[in-house]
Amino acid sequence: MLDLKQLASSIGERAILPTVGHELRTPLTSICGYIETVLDGEIDPQTSRRFLETARLEALRLGRLIDVMLRVSMLDLAPPALSGECDVVEQIRATIDIIAPIARKRDVTIRTRSPRRAVVRLDPDECIHALSNLVENAVKHGSEHGTIKVACRRVDPFVEVTIEDDGSGVDPAERKAIFTLGVRGAGTDRTGSGIGLAVVKAIAERSGGDVRVESSSLGGARFVLRVPAG
């Protein structure tokens, strides 16, 4: 489960409320997108059921986030010991389902390449938060009608996930700064809060991993997330 105390320690206590708001928005957008698609009535019953199941899972995740918010005391920011592990391949599939309504609106195709299984030392909810921020970022900043590539491989002692888009990329001079809370790339033409990538960095570094951005062969940005293998 996403640990807001640790996030507060990583990105600063004053930033925790806008950060939480940002993290609540993605599951809410996914839930609304799937329900709207089902209500349109233009899909078969099996697909409709799958969409509703994804919306249900996101509603449960949203509930867990709210439960954590209610329990967090901002007076006690000492981070507890890290625990938990998950199969990052499974979390990639779940992330693509979550982001699918946003991708459909921009007619973006998401292609994946992964092994059967890749266990990491990271809580499943934290893994979903990191991945969904990166994939949503790629959808929004890549080309309309474009393609995103998501790949996963083991590079001991890490599992490495790459997310590539075909947008305008990130200026080399800004590649470190965009992971700072409140900072957005100067070349972007879309609104944003400058929170998502800071959350990814906090989650990655707390796990003992890291995240970076470089140039993609697609012409845009290539984000590389590394998390300790389980």
C-alpha positions as CSV (number, residue, x, y, z in Angstrom):
1,M,0.0,0.0,0.0
2,L,1.2,3.5,-0.8
3,D,2.8,4.8,2.4
4,L,2.0,8.5,2.7
5,K,4.4,8.9,5.7
6,Q,7.3,7.8,3.6
7,L,6.2,10.1,0.8
8,A,6.0,13.0,3.1
9,S,9.6,12.2,4.3
10,S,10.7,11.9,0.6
11,I,9.1,15.0,-1.0
12,G,8.3,17.2,2.0
13,E,5.5,17.6,4.4
14,R,4.0,20.7,2.7
15,A,3.7,18.8,-0.6
16,I,1.8,15.8,0.8
17,L,-1.8,17.2,0.2
18,P,-1.3,18.0,-3.5
19,T,0.6,14.8,-4.0
20,V,-2.3,12.7,-2.5
21,G,-4.7,14.6,-4.7
22,H,-2.6,13.8,-7.7
23,E,-2.4,10.1,-6.8
24,L,-6.2,9.9,-6.2
25,R,-6.9,11.3,-9.7
26,T,-5.6,8.4,-11.8
27,P,-7.8,5.7,-10.3
28,L,-10.8,8.0,-10.4
29,T,-10.2,8.9,-14.1
30,S,-9.9,5.2,-14.9
31,I,-13.1,4.3,-13.1
32,C,-15.1,7.1,-14.8
33,G,-13.6,6.1,-18.2
34,Y,-14.6,2.4,-18.0
35,I,-18.1,3.2,-16.6
36,E,-18.7,5.7,-19.4
37,T,-17.7,3.1,-22.0
38,V,-20.0,0.5,-20.5
39,L,-22.9,3.0,-20.4
40,D,-22.4,3.8,-24.1
41,G,-23.6,0.3,-24.7
42,E,-21.5,-0.4,-27.8
43,I,-19.4,-3.3,-26.4
44,D,-20.2,-7.0,-25.9
45,P,-21.2,-8.4,-22.5
46,Q,-17.8,-10.1,-21.9
47,T,-15.9,-6.9,-22.6
48,S,-18.4,-5.0,-20.5
49,R,-17.8,-7.4,-17.6
50,R,-14.0,-7.0,-17.9
51,F,-14.2,-3.2,-17.9
52,L,-16.5,-3.3,-14.8
53,E,-14.0,-5.6,-13.0
54,T,-11.2,-3.2,-13.8
55,A,-13.3,-0.3,-12.5
56,R,-14.0,-2.3,-9.3
57,L,-10.3,-3.0,-8.7
58,E,-9.5,0.6,-9.1
59,A,-12.3,1.6,-6.8
60,L,-10.8,-0.8,-4.2
61,R,-7.4,0.8,-4.7
62,L,-8.9,4.2,-4.3
63,G,-10.5,3.1,-1.0
64,R,-7.2,1.9,0.3
65,L,-5.6,5.2,-0.5
66,I,-8.4,7.1,1.4
67,D,-8.0,4.7,4.3
68,V,-4.3,5.5,4.5
69,M,-5.0,9.2,4.3
70,L,-7.3,8.9,7.4
71,R,-4.6,7.0,9.3
72,V,-1.6,9.2,8.6
73,S,-0.4,11.5,11.3
74,M,1.7,14.3,9.8
75,L,3.4,14.6,13.3
76,D,4.9,11.2,12.9
77,L,7.0,11.1,9.7
78,A,9.4,8.3,10.8
79,P,9.4,5.8,7.9
80,P,8.5,2.2,8.9
81,A,10.5,-0.7,7.6
82,L,9.8,-1.5,3.9
83,S,8.0,-4.7,3.2
84,G,6.2,-6.4,0.4
85,E,6.9,-7.8,-3.0
86,C,5.0,-8.2,-6.3
87,D,5.3,-9.5,-9.8
88,V,6.0,-6.4,-11.9
89,V,4.8,-8.1,-15.1
90,E,1.4,-8.5,-13.5
91,Q,1.4,-4.9,-12.3
92,I,2.3,-3.7,-15.9
93,R,-0.8,-5.5,-17.2
94,A,-2.9,-3.9,-14.5
95,T,-1.4,-0.5,-15.2
96,I,-2.3,-0.7,-18.9
97,D,-5.9,-1.6,-18.0
98,I,-5.9,1.4,-15.7
99,I,-4.6,3.8,-18.3
100,A,-6.6,2.4,-21.3
101,P,-9.4,5.0,-21.1
102,I,-6.9,7.8,-21.3
103,A,-5.0,6.1,-24.1
104,R,-8.2,5.5,-26.1
105,K,-9.0,9.2,-26.0
106,R,-5.7,10.0,-27.7
107,D,-5.9,6.9,-29.9
108,V,-2.5,5.7,-28.5
109,T,-1.4,2.1,-28.9
110,I,0.5,0.6,-26.0
111,R,2.9,-2.3,-26.8
112,T,4.5,-4.5,-24.2
113,R,7.5,-6.9,-24.0
114,S,8.0,-8.8,-20.8
115,P,9.1,-12.1,-19.3
116,R,6.5,-14.4,-17.8
117,R,7.3,-13.2,-14.3
118,A,9.6,-10.7,-12.6
119,V,9.3,-10.4,-8.8
120,V,10.5,-7.1,-7.2
121,R,10.8,-6.0,-3.6
122,L,8.1,-3.4,-3.7
123,D,4.5,-3.3,-2.4
124,P,2.0,-3.9,-5.2
125,D,0.1,-0.6,-4.7
126,E,3.4,1.3,-4.8
127,C,4.4,-0.5,-8.0
128,I,1.1,0.4,-9.6
129,H,1.5,4.1,-8.5
130,A,5.0,4.3,-10.1
131,L,4.0,2.5,-13.3
132,S,0.7,4.4,-13.8
133,N,2.4,7.7,-13.4
134,L,5.0,6.8,-16.0
135,V,2.6,5.3,-18.5
136,E,0.1,8.1,-18.1
137,N,2.9,10.6,-18.7
138,A,3.9,8.8,-21.9
139,V,0.3,8.8,-23.2
140,K,-0.1,12.5,-22.5
141,H,3.3,13.6,-23.9
142,G,3.6,11.2,-26.7
143,S,2.0,11.8,-30.1
144,E,-1.7,11.6,-30.7
145,H,-2.5,8.3,-32.7
146,G,1.0,7.3,-31.6
147,T,2.7,4.3,-29.9
148,I,4.1,3.6,-26.5
149,K,6.4,0.8,-25.7
150,V,6.6,-0.8,-22.2
151,A,9.3,-3.4,-21.6
152,C,10.5,-5.3,-18.6
153,R,13.7,-7.4,-18.0
154,R,15.9,-8.5,-15.2
155,V,19.3,-6.8,-15.0
156,D,20.7,-8.1,-11.7
157,P,20.3,-7.0,-9.0
158,F,17.3,-5.1,-10.4
159,V,14.2,-5.5,-12.5
160,E,14.2,-2.8,-15.1
161,V,11.1,-1.4,-16.7
162,T,11.3,1.0,-19.6
163,I,8.5,3.2,-20.9
164,E,9.1,4.9,-24.3
165,D,7.0,7.4,-26.2
166,D,7.1,9.1,-29.6
167,G,6.6,12.7,-28.4
168,S,9.1,15.6,-28.3
169,G,11.3,14.0,-25.6
170,V,12.9,15.7,-22.7
171,D,15.7,18.3,-23.1
172,P,19.0,16.9,-21.7
173,A,19.4,20.0,-19.5
174,E,16.0,19.1,-17.8
175,R,16.4,15.4,-17.3
176,K,17.2,15.6,-13.6
177,A,15.0,18.5,-12.7
178,I,11.8,17.0,-14.0
179,F,11.9,14.5,-11.0
180,T,11.8,17.5,-8.6
181,L,8.4,18.3,-7.1
182,G,6.6,21.0,-9.0
183,V,9.0,21.1,-12.0
184,R,7.6,20.4,-15.5
185,G,9.5,20.2,-18.7
186,A,9.7,23.6,-20.5
187,G,8.8,22.0,-23.8
188,T,5.5,20.5,-22.7
189,D,2.3,22.0,-24.1
190,R,-0.1,20.2,-21.8
191,T,-1.2,21.1,-18.3
192,G,0.3,19.2,-15.4
193,S,1.2,19.5,-11.7
194,G,4.8,18.4,-11.7
195,I,4.0,15.8,-9.0
196,G,3.8,12.4,-10.8
197,L,7.5,12.0,-11.6
198,A,8.5,13.2,-8.1
199,V,6.3,10.4,-6.7
200,V,8.0,7.9,-9.0
201,K,11.4,9.0,-7.9
202,A,10.4,8.8,-4.2
203,I,9.0,5.3,-4.6
204,A,12.0,4.0,-6.6
205,E,14.6,5.4,-4.2
206,R,12.9,4.2,-1.1
207,S,12.9,0.7,-2.6
208,G,16.6,0.9,-3.2
209,G,16.2,1.5,-6.9
210,D,16.2,4.6,-9.2
211,V,14.6,6.2,-12.2
212,R,16.0,8.2,-15.1
213,V,15.0,9.6,-18.5
214,E,16.9,9.4,-21.8
215,S,16.2,9.6,-25.5
216,S,13.9,6.9,-27.1
217,S,14.4,5.3,-30.5
218,L,10.8,6.2,-31.1
219,G,11.9,9.9,-31.1
220,G,10.5,10.9,-27.7
221,A,11.4,10.1,-24.0
222,R,12.5,6.8,-22.6
223,F,12.0,6.4,-18.8
224,V,13.9,3.7,-17.1
225,L,12.6,2.5,-13.7
226,R,14.8,0.1,-11.7
227,V,13.6,-1.8,-8.6
228,P,15.5,-4.4,-6.6
229,A,14.6,-7.9,-7.7
230,G,12.8,-10.2,-5.3
